[in-house]
Amino acid sequence: MKPVKPPRINGRVPVLSAQEAVNYIPDEATLCVLGAGGGILEATTLITALADKYKQTQTPRNLSIISPTGLGDRADRGISPLAQEGLVKWALCGHWGQSPRISELAEQNKIIA
């Protein structure tokens, strides 16, 4: 499947809202989500928009997530919102304890970790 790209304006990709941006994430994409952890400099709006889109449309599916830093607050932030069966297929995380809901999917062998 050829990826769909956002339209260009004068040769440049415009700034997109998180809700617009997640519409360009295809099934089986690989996402690298960075931040300082503990809720600092995290892409919370984008992660939440992706989680909300999946709840509504069941797409995109089977994503690979790379999170080299400890994103999250040891509860519901970080990549925990992505802990929905079918959304994530594979995850590589630097600190699983910060996003316990995704950790639970890994422990239950519901995602490859």
N, C-alpha and C positions, 0 to 999 in steps of 0.2 A: 504494500500500500504506500503510495507516494504521500509524504506529509503535506498537509495544507499549511500554507504560510500566511501570516497576516498581510493585509494590503499595504502597499507603500505609498507614501505621500511625498512627492518630490524626491523619490529615490530612497526615502528613509522610512523605517518602521516606526509608526507613532507609539507613544506611551499608551499602554493598554491597562485597563482596570484588571484586577485579579480575576473577576468573573469573565471578562473577555479573554484573558490569557489562557485560562484553563480549557477553553474551547479549542485551542490549537494543540492540545496534548492528545496524541493518538493512543489507541490500545497498544500495549507492550512497549511503551516508551520507557526510557531510563531518565530519571530525574535525580539531580544532585541538589540537596537542600542544605545550605550552610547557615551558620549563625554562631554566636558566641555561647549559646546555651543558657539555660536558666531564664528564658524569655527575652534575652538581650539580642538584638539584631537578627531576630528570627523572621522568616517569611510567613508569619502567622496568617495574614490576610490571604495569601496565595494558597496555603495549606488548607485553610478553612473553606475557601471557594472550591477547591478540588474535592474535598470531602462532601460538601453540600451538593455539588454537581453529581457526584456518584450516587448519593442517596436518592436524588431525583430521577436520574436517567440510566443508572447502572453502567455508565461510561465515564472515563476510559477504564479498561479492564487490564489486569495482569501487568501492572507497572513494576519496574525495578526501581527501588529507592536507595540512594546512597546518601548517608548522613554522617560525615566523618567526625562531627563534633557532637557533644551531648545536648541535643535540642530538647527542650521541654522543661516542665516544672515538677516532674515526678508525679504527675496526675494527668490532666487532660490537654495540655498544650504540647508544643513540639510536633512530632509526627504521630502522636496518639490519635488525632482525628482521622488519619488514614487507615486506622485499624478496622477495616471493613472487609469482610471476606469477598474476594473477587477483585477488589481494587488493587491490592498489592500482591504480587506473586513472589517477589524476591527483595530482601532488604540487607544492606550492609551498613551497620551503625557503629559509631565509635563509642557510644555510651548508652547502652540499652536502658539503664535505670531511669534516665530522664523522661522516657516515653513508654511507660509501663504497658499501655494497651497494645502497642505494636509488639512488645516483648512477649505478651501473652500469646499472640498468634504464632510467634516463633516457637515458644515452648510447647504449644499444642500441635506443632508441625502443620499449621495451616498456611504458612508461608515458608519459603526457603530462606534460611539465614546462615 
